[in-house]
Structures are given as C-alpha cells and as structure tokens.
Amino acid sequence: MIALVSAKSRTMALSTVVVTLSVVTATAATQSPSTASPPSGSPQGERGQGRGGRGIVAQYPVLPIGSALPDFSLLGIDGKRHSPKEYASAKVLAVMFESNHCPASIAYEKRVHELYDAYRARGVQVIAINPNNPKAVRLNELGYTDMSDSYEEMKLRAEFMDLPWPYLYDGETQALSMKMGAVATPHIFIFDQDRKLRYQGAIDDSRAVAQVKERYAADAIDALLAGRPVSIAETRALGCSTKWVSTSVGGVEEEMKTIQSTPVTISPIDQAGLRTLRENATSQKTVLVSFWQSDSRLSRDQFPDLQTTYRMYAGSRRPMDMVTISTDPPAKTAAVLDFLETQYATTRNVQVSSGDVAAMPKVFGVKWNPAQPFTMVIGPDGKVLYQREGRIDIYEVRRVILASFPDAPGWPGIHEYYQAAVARTAAKRR
C-alpha cells in the first residue's frame, strides 16, 4: 500500500534534517525527571540544603530555616484569592508545592492526604501550591499524567480526586515559588505558629511507600506541636524539577518545531488490516484507535486532544501507539490529508478502503454510526479497555491508557494510582 504525503509536508521534509516519528529524539538531551528516563531525584534518605536531587538545579535560593513566611495572594481552585492571614489561627502551616503532571507529586498525593487527615484536628493547616506554568512543560514530560499544570486542570484534578486542602496557583507569575526557592514537586515547607520556617524538603525518605524509614514532614510537625526543636530541618526534595518560564519555554518551542516538521502521511487500510489492528497481537503496546470522518464536527473538535495524548505518551517512550482511521470515501482522501496536516498528525493515519466501511463493526465486535467518531483503547493483549461512540472525556481515555502501562521502576505507585482512578470512574457511574 502507498502512503500519501501532503505537498506541504514534502516541502518541509526536504528543507530540514530527517526527523523521526517520535519527538523524543529532539528532546532527549534536555529531559527532566518527569520523563521516561531514569529519575534524577535524590538518593533516598539523602539530606541536603534544600536542593533537589541529582539533575535538579536550584534556580532560586531556597528559603533559609528561620525565615518568615513570604506574603502572597494566590488564586485558589475555588476562584478566590488566598493569603497567609486566612491561616493565622493554625498552630503549624505546611506549604506544599505540588503539580498535576509530576509522577512523584501524583504518587505522594495519598501520603499528603494522610498528613492532612492525621493533623487537621490538631491545628495543622496544609495548603498546596502549583508553581508550574503549563507553557513551560513539554508534551514529552507528560508521560505519567492525564493532565498538565493549567489552572483549569488543577480544578479538574482536585474535583476528580476529592482533594480537601486548598490548592493555589502560582504558575502565572511564579513569584512566591521564586521567593521560597521551590526546586521540585513535591517540596514541602513547614512553618511554626509564628510563621518561621522550621523544616523544608522531602515529605519522607522514599518514593516507594514500602521503603519509607523516615517521615521527615510528620516528625517536624510532631516536634512543633510538642514545642520541641525540629531535629532534621532540611532534606532534599524527591520530585520533578519546577518548570520555570524563564528557562523552559525554549524547550517547548523546539519540541513543537519537531512535531510540525514531521511529514504527515495517510495509507489505505482493508478489512484484513483492520482485523490485524483489532487483534493487536504483536505490537506489545496499548493502541489508541480513533475512527473519524472529515464532515463530522465532533470528530474534528476531538482530534487535537487525541493527538496531544499520543504525543504525551509515545513522546516520553511509554508503550503506546495510536492509529487514526478515516471513514471518508476515497474521493475525499485529499481533504482528509489536508486536515491531518493542519493537526500535524504524526500518528499512523489510515483510510478505510471502499467497501470495507460496512465491515468495521464486525471486525471490531461493536456497532456504531460511521458518521460519528468512535474511540477505542486496545491493550497489548488485544483486550478492549475502553470504547465510546461520539463524545469522549479525554482525561478518562488517558487514565485508561496509563492504567494499562506497567509500573515504572523510577516512579513507584503510578500504575496503582491510575488503576484506582479508572475504578473510581467506574464507581461514579454506578
């Protein structure tokens, strides 16, 4: 079968160095701890002067122990501005920098919940602050998450996970994050009743729950509540580097240039090809399949989010692939290719051969209206993990995909987290 390449793509390809399908090659040299490369957080249990682990460069000086809590006015997910005076009555104030996208931050979410539950009745206030600007986060840094770090997505995560503590956004100016020197997510700062800093660094000494031996944050809180000095005042934060706009935007732009310079192709697919795709017997990857039609407004509206999903996971070397299947008649191939080019669709793109559209429901074992988009996630064993006709929730799709990946040794708990997230969605529907 012959793959068609748009004229614009051919011109772009001739004027640039050959680019591989995955965007990983162009960005591998600048990967941060939140990519699929071995994590560069600190050795477990290592103490330090508030820096991140190996590979995390402290962009701004970390607030020294004994310093006063800087003033701030930050927008919370409740739509209101929040400042330190709201928490004046708290005996201890724990300020935790966390983010939506970082796998360490995600994995620590449950432990933060345990801290919150254990100490809230004892006068301890926990607040979370997102220091990241989404414009500074590359797509291939989102391989372990269902969403990025925008304010709107902060609200979505808090609602989905029923997070009870205040979640504030500092990503717009990053002013407070700079003042406090938040090097990573998570990075916790614990202040006494006079709002003097008494502990900063990691929540505990291991990303893996089963390997935790020292509970730095809890021990610091216990000491402050008992009126004792904090024995360990500083440790290294175990997480992903803070995404500073001043230094990270260039990497985002380079990644997008790579995507936009990759040739866009489309090939015909017959009934046998559809059957092979459905069986997914040899890829050893989770496959996201998107049936769409150029005349469908919903298909076109959902297409960008699906492409972003592919770039998030394939771009960070997760075991995932994506195939877009146009059900348009062959006479519309040129129009289909033009649309794919506007989307910089670097996925595998195919168009059902004439006469085979009617066979699709039989091959895939489900009936749907070909005029509507149809989305399916097929596991590496050929099992259908998700299927939906019409409108999809892209975050639900991503959680299903993430739950299908094996646990990554460098980021323990992520597989379990997304399996629980998929179960949570199913429970809410019952």
C-alpha positions as CSV (number, residue, x, y, z in Angstrom):
1,M,0.0,0.0,0.0
2,I,1.2,3.5,-0.8
3,A,1.2,6.2,1.8
4,L,0.2,9.6,0.6
5,V,2.2,12.6,1.8
6,S,0.9,16.2,1.6
7,A,2.7,18.6,-0.7
8,K,3.5,20.9,2.2
9,S,4.9,18.1,4.3
10,R,7.2,17.0,1.4
11,T,8.5,20.6,1.1
12,M,9.1,20.8,4.9
13,A,10.9,17.4,4.9
14,L,13.3,18.4,2.1
15,S,14.3,21.6,3.9
16,T,15.1,20.0,7.3
17,V,17.2,17.3,8.7
18,V,15.4,13.9,8.7
19,V,13.2,13.7,11.8
20,T,12.0,10.5,13.4
21,L,8.3,10.0,14.1
22,S,8.7,10.3,17.8
23,V,9.5,13.7,19.3
24,V,11.8,12.0,21.9
25,T,15.0,12.3,19.8
26,A,14.9,16.1,19.6
27,T,14.4,16.5,23.4
28,A,16.3,13.6,24.9
29,A,19.3,15.8,25.8
30,T,17.1,18.1,27.9
31,Q,14.8,15.6,29.6
32,S,13.8,16.4,33.2
33,P,13.0,14.0,35.9
34,S,9.4,13.8,34.8
35,T,10.2,11.9,31.5
36,A,10.7,8.2,31.0
37,S,14.4,8.4,31.6
38,P,15.7,7.2,34.9
39,P,14.5,9.7,37.5
40,S,17.1,12.2,38.7
41,G,15.7,12.8,42.1
42,S,18.0,12.5,45.1
43,P,19.2,9.2,46.6
44,Q,16.6,8.0,49.1
45,G,17.1,9.4,52.5
46,E,19.8,11.9,51.5
47,R,19.9,15.1,53.4
48,G,20.9,18.5,52.0
49,Q,20.5,22.2,52.0
50,G,17.2,22.3,50.2
51,R,18.4,21.4,46.7
52,G,16.7,18.9,44.5
53,G,18.2,15.6,43.8
54,R,20.8,14.9,41.1
55,G,19.9,16.6,37.9
56,I,17.6,19.2,39.6
57,V,19.3,22.6,39.5
58,A,18.1,25.1,42.1
59,Q,17.1,28.0,40.0
60,Y,16.4,30.3,43.0
61,P,17.8,30.2,46.6
62,V,15.8,28.1,48.9
63,L,14.2,30.0,51.8
64,P,16.6,29.6,54.8
65,I,15.5,27.9,58.0
66,G,14.2,30.5,60.4
67,S,12.9,32.8,57.7
68,A,9.4,34.3,57.8
69,L,6.7,33.1,55.5
70,P,6.6,35.4,52.5
71,D,3.4,37.2,51.9
72,F,1.2,36.1,48.9
73,S,-2.1,36.5,47.3
74,L,-2.8,33.5,45.1
75,L,-5.9,32.3,43.2
76,G,-7.3,29.0,44.5
77,I,-9.3,26.4,42.7
78,D,-12.4,27.8,44.4
79,G,-12.0,31.0,42.3
80,K,-11.0,33.1,45.3
81,R,-7.7,34.8,46.3
82,H,-5.9,33.4,49.3
83,S,-3.3,34.9,51.6
84,P,-1.4,33.9,54.8
85,K,-3.8,35.8,57.1
86,E,-6.5,33.2,56.4
87,Y,-4.4,30.6,58.2
88,A,-3.4,32.8,61.1
89,S,-5.0,30.5,63.7
90,A,-3.2,27.4,62.6
91,K,-0.5,26.1,65.0
92,V,1.5,24.8,62.1
93,L,1.3,25.7,58.5
94,A,2.5,23.2,55.9
95,V,3.0,24.7,52.4
96,M,3.5,22.0,49.8
97,F,4.5,22.7,46.3
98,E,2.9,20.1,44.0
99,S,1.8,19.8,40.4
100,N,-0.7,17.9,38.3
101,H,1.8,16.4,35.9
102,C,4.7,15.2,38.0
103,P,4.6,11.4,38.8
104,A,6.3,11.9,42.2
105,S,3.7,14.5,43.1
106,I,0.9,12.2,41.9
107,A,2.3,9.3,43.9
108,Y,2.7,11.4,47.1
109,E,-0.9,12.6,46.9
110,K,-2.2,9.8,49.2
111,R,0.6,10.5,51.7
112,V,-0.3,14.1,51.8
113,H,-3.9,13.1,52.4
114,E,-2.8,11.0,55.3
115,L,-0.9,14.0,56.7
116,Y,-3.9,16.2,56.3
117,D,-6.3,13.7,58.0
118,A,-3.8,13.0,60.8
119,Y,-3.2,16.6,61.8
120,R,-6.1,18.8,60.8
121,A,-7.9,18.3,64.1
122,R,-4.6,19.3,65.9
123,G,-4.4,22.8,64.4
124,V,-2.2,22.0,61.4
125,Q,-3.2,23.6,58.1
126,V,-2.0,22.1,54.8
127,I,-2.1,24.1,51.6
128,A,-0.8,23.1,48.2
129,I,0.6,25.4,45.6
130,N,1.3,24.6,42.0
131,P,4.4,26.5,40.9
132,N,4.5,25.4,37.3
133,N,3.4,27.3,34.2
134,P,1.9,25.0,31.6
135,K,3.7,26.9,28.9
136,A,7.0,25.6,30.3
137,V,6.0,21.9,30.2
138,R,6.9,19.9,27.2
139,L,4.5,17.2,25.9
140,N,7.1,14.5,26.4
141,E,7.2,15.5,30.1
142,L,3.6,14.4,30.5
143,G,4.1,10.6,30.0
144,Y,2.9,9.7,33.5
145,T,-0.1,12.0,33.8
146,D,-3.6,12.6,32.5
147,M,-3.3,16.3,32.5
148,S,-0.9,19.3,32.6
149,D,-0.5,22.1,35.0
150,S,-3.0,24.7,33.9
151,Y,-5.3,26.4,36.4
152,E,-8.4,24.7,34.8
153,E,-6.8,21.3,35.1
154,M,-5.9,21.9,38.7
155,K,-9.7,22.3,39.3
156,L,-10.4,19.1,37.4
157,R,-7.8,17.0,39.4
158,A,-9.0,18.3,42.7
159,E,-12.6,17.5,41.9
160,F,-11.9,14.1,40.5
161,M,-9.7,13.1,43.4
162,D,-11.7,14.9,46.1
163,L,-8.7,16.8,47.4
164,P,-9.8,18.6,50.6
165,W,-6.9,21.1,51.1
166,P,-6.6,24.5,49.5
167,Y,-4.9,24.2,46.1
168,L,-3.5,27.5,44.9
169,Y,-2.0,28.6,41.6
170,D,1.4,30.4,41.4
171,G,2.1,29.4,37.7
172,E,1.2,32.8,36.2
173,T,3.9,34.8,37.9
174,Q,5.8,32.1,39.9
175,A,6.6,35.0,42.3
176,L,6.1,33.0,45.6
177,S,7.8,29.9,44.2
178,M,10.9,32.1,43.4
179,K,10.8,33.7,46.9
180,M,10.7,30.2,48.6
181,G,13.0,28.5,46.1
182,A,10.7,25.6,45.3
183,V,13.0,23.3,43.5
184,A,10.7,20.4,42.8
185,T,7.2,19.0,43.1
186,P,6.6,17.9,45.8
187,H,8.6,20.2,48.0
188,I,7.2,20.9,51.5
189,F,7.9,23.9,53.8
190,I,6.7,23.7,57.4
191,F,6.2,26.9,59.4
192,D,5.6,27.2,63.2
193,Q,2.9,29.3,64.8
194,D,5.0,32.5,64.4
195,R,5.3,31.6,60.7
196,K,9.0,30.9,60.9
197,L,10.3,28.2,58.6
198,R,11.3,25.1,60.7
199,Y,11.5,22.4,58.0
200,Q,11.8,22.2,54.2
201,G,12.5,19.4,51.8
202,A,11.0,15.9,51.2
203,I,7.9,14.5,52.8
204,D,9.7,11.3,53.7
205,D,12.8,9.4,52.5
206,S,11.5,7.3,49.7
207,R,9.2,7.5,46.7
208,A,8.2,3.9,47.4
209,V,5.8,3.6,50.3
210,A,7.1,0.2,51.4
211,Q,10.7,1.6,51.7
212,V,9.9,4.7,53.9
213,K,12.0,4.7,57.0
214,E,12.0,8.4,58.0
215,R,8.9,10.6,58.0
216,Y,10.5,14.0,57.8
217,A,7.4,16.1,57.5
218,A,5.4,14.3,60.1
219,D,8.3,14.3,62.5
220,A,8.7,18.0,62.1
221,I,5.0,18.6,62.7
222,D,5.1,16.4,65.8
223,A,8.1,18.4,67.2
224,L,6.4,21.7,66.6
225,L,3.2,20.7,68.2
226,A,5.1,19.4,71.2
227,G,7.2,22.6,71.5
228,R,10.4,20.8,70.6
229,P,13.1,21.8,68.1
230,V,12.9,20.0,64.7
231,S,15.8,17.5,64.7
232,I,16.1,17.3,60.9
233,A,15.4,20.7,59.4
234,E,16.3,20.2,55.8
235,T,16.3,17.3,53.3
236,R,16.4,17.0,49.5
237,A,13.1,17.2,47.7
238,L,12.2,14.0,45.9
239,G,10.4,15.0,42.8
240,C,10.3,16.7,39.4
241,S,12.1,20.0,38.8
242,T,9.9,23.1,38.9
243,K,9.1,24.3,35.4
244,W,10.3,27.9,35.3
245,V,9.0,30.0,32.4
246,S,12.4,31.8,32.3
247,T,14.3,28.7,31.3
248,S,11.9,26.1,29.9
249,V,9.8,27.8,27.2
250,G,12.6,27.3,24.7
251,G,12.4,23.5,25.1
252,V,8.7,23.6,24.5
253,E,9.1,25.6,21.3
254,E,11.8,23.2,20.0
255,E,9.6,20.2,20.7
256,M,6.7,21.8,18.7
257,K,9.1,22.6,15.8
258,T,10.0,19.0,15.6
259,I,6.3,17.9,15.6
260,Q,5.5,20.5,12.9
261,S,8.3,19.4,10.6
262,T,7.5,15.7,10.7
263,P,5.8,14.6,7.4
264,V,2.1,13.7,7.6
265,T,1.0,10.6,5.8
266,I,-2.1,8.5,5.1
267,S,-2.5,5.0,3.8
268,P,-5.4,2.8,2.8
269,I,-6.4,0.0,5.1
270,D,-8.5,-3.0,4.0
271,Q,-10.5,-5.5,6.1
272,A,-7.5,-7.7,6.8
273,G,-5.6,-4.7,8.0
274,L,-8.5,-3.7,10.3
275,R,-8.6,-7.2,11.7
276,T,-4.8,-7.1,12.4
277,L,-5.2,-3.8,14.1
278,R,-8.1,-5.0,16.3
279,E,-6.2,-8.2,17.4
280,N,-3.1,-6.2,18.4
281,A,-1.2,-9.4,18.8
282,T,2.3,-8.3,18.1
283,S,2.8,-4.6,19.0
284,Q,3.3,-5.2,22.8
285,K,1.8,-1.7,23.1
286,T,-1.5,-0.2,24.1
287,V,-3.2,1.2,21.0
288,L,-5.5,4.2,20.9
289,V,-7.8,3.9,17.8
290,S,-9.8,6.8,16.6
291,F,-12.4,6.4,13.9
292,W,-13.4,9.8,12.5
293,Q,-14.9,11.5,9.4
294,S,-14.0,14.8,8.0
295,D,-17.6,16.0,7.8
296,S,-18.1,15.4,11.5
297,R,-17.7,18.5,13.6
298,L,-17.3,16.4,16.7
299,S,-14.6,14.3,15.1
300,R,-12.6,17.5,14.2
301,D,-13.2,19.0,17.6
302,Q,-11.8,16.0,19.4
303,F,-8.9,15.3,17.1
304,P,-6.4,17.7,18.7
305,D,-6.8,16.2,22.2
306,L,-6.3,12.7,20.9
307,Q,-3.1,13.9,19.1
308,T,-1.9,15.5,22.2
309,T,-2.5,12.3,24.1
310,Y,-0.3,10.4,21.6
311,R,2.5,13.0,21.9
312,M,2.4,12.8,25.7
313,Y,2.9,9.0,25.9
314,A,4.7,8.0,22.8
315,G,6.9,11.1,23.0
316,S,8.0,10.0,26.5
317,R,8.6,6.4,25.4
318,R,5.7,4.8,27.1
319,P,4.4,1.6,25.4
320,M,1.6,3.3,23.4
321,D,0.7,3.8,19.8
322,M,-2.2,5.5,18.0
323,V,-4.0,4.9,14.7
324,T,-6.5,7.4,13.2
325,I,-9.0,5.8,10.8
326,S,-10.8,8.0,8.4
327,T,-14.2,6.5,7.2
328,D,-14.4,9.1,4.4
329,P,-14.8,7.7,0.8
330,P,-11.7,7.6,-1.3
331,A,-12.8,10.6,-3.2
332,K,-12.2,12.7,-0.1
333,T,-8.6,11.5,0.5
334,A,-7.1,14.9,-0.4
335,A,-9.4,16.7,2.0
336,V,-8.6,14.2,4.8
337,L,-4.9,14.6,4.3
338,D,-5.2,18.4,4.4
339,F,-7.0,18.2,7.7
340,L,-4.4,15.8,9.1
341,E,-1.7,18.2,8.1
342,T,-3.4,21.1,9.9
343,Q,-3.2,18.9,13.0
344,Y,0.4,17.9,12.5
345,A,-0.9,14.4,12.9
346,T,2.3,12.3,13.3
347,T,0.3,9.3,14.3
348,R,-0.3,6.4,11.9
349,N,-3.2,7.6,9.7
350,V,-5.2,5.3,7.5
351,Q,-8.4,5.5,5.5
352,V,-10.8,2.6,5.1
353,S,-10.8,1.2,1.6
354,S,-14.0,1.5,-0.4
355,G,-16.5,-1.2,0.5
356,D,-14.8,-2.1,3.8
357,V,-16.6,0.5,6.0
358,A,-19.6,-1.7,6.4
359,A,-17.3,-4.5,7.7
360,M,-15.8,-2.4,10.6
361,P,-18.5,-3.2,13.2
362,K,-18.0,-6.9,12.6
363,V,-14.2,-6.7,12.7
364,F,-14.2,-4.7,15.9
365,G,-17.1,-6.5,17.5
366,V,-19.2,-3.4,18.1
367,K,-21.8,-1.4,16.2
368,W,-21.7,2.3,15.8
369,N,-22.8,5.0,13.4
370,P,-19.9,5.6,11.0
371,A,-20.9,9.2,10.8
372,Q,-20.0,9.6,14.5
373,P,-16.5,9.4,15.9
374,F,-15.7,6.1,17.7
375,T,-12.8,5.8,20.1
376,M,-11.3,2.5,21.3
377,V,-8.3,1.6,23.5
378,I,-6.9,-1.8,22.9
379,G,-4.4,-3.4,25.4
380,P,-1.2,-5.2,24.4
381,D,-3.1,-8.5,24.8
382,G,-5.9,-7.4,22.4
383,K,-8.4,-6.8,25.2
384,V,-10.6,-3.8,24.7
385,L,-10.1,-1.4,27.6
386,Y,-12.3,1.4,26.5
387,Q,-14.8,2.1,23.7
388,R,-17.1,5.0,23.2
389,E,-19.2,6.3,20.3
390,G,-19.5,10.1,20.0
391,R,-18.1,12.5,22.6
392,I,-15.3,11.3,24.9
393,D,-13.8,12.5,28.1
394,I,-10.1,12.8,27.1
395,Y,-9.0,12.5,30.7
396,E,-10.9,9.3,31.2
397,V,-9.2,8.0,28.0
398,R,-5.8,8.9,29.3
399,R,-6.4,7.3,32.7
400,V,-7.4,4.1,30.9
401,I,-4.2,4.2,28.9
402,L,-2.0,5.0,31.9
403,A,-3.6,2.1,33.9
404,S,-2.6,-0.3,31.1
405,F,1.1,0.6,31.3
406,P,3.4,-1.5,33.6
407,D,4.7,0.2,36.7
408,A,7.8,2.3,36.0
409,P,10.6,1.4,38.5
410,G,11.6,5.0,38.9
411,W,8.1,6.1,39.7
412,P,6.6,3.6,42.1
413,G,2.9,3.7,42.6
414,I,1.8,5.3,39.4
415,H,0.4,2.1,37.9
416,E,-1.6,1.6,41.1
417,Y,-2.7,5.2,41.1
418,Y,-4.3,5.1,37.7
419,Q,-5.8,1.7,38.2
420,A,-7.6,3.2,41.2
421,A,-8.5,6.2,39.1
422,V,-10.2,4.0,36.5
423,A,-12.0,2.1,39.2
424,R,-13.1,5.5,40.7
425,T,-14.7,6.5,37.3
426,A,-16.5,3.2,37.1
427,A,-17.8,3.6,40.7
428,K,-19.1,7.1,40.0
429,R,-21.1,5.8,37.1
430,R,-22.8,3.1,39.1
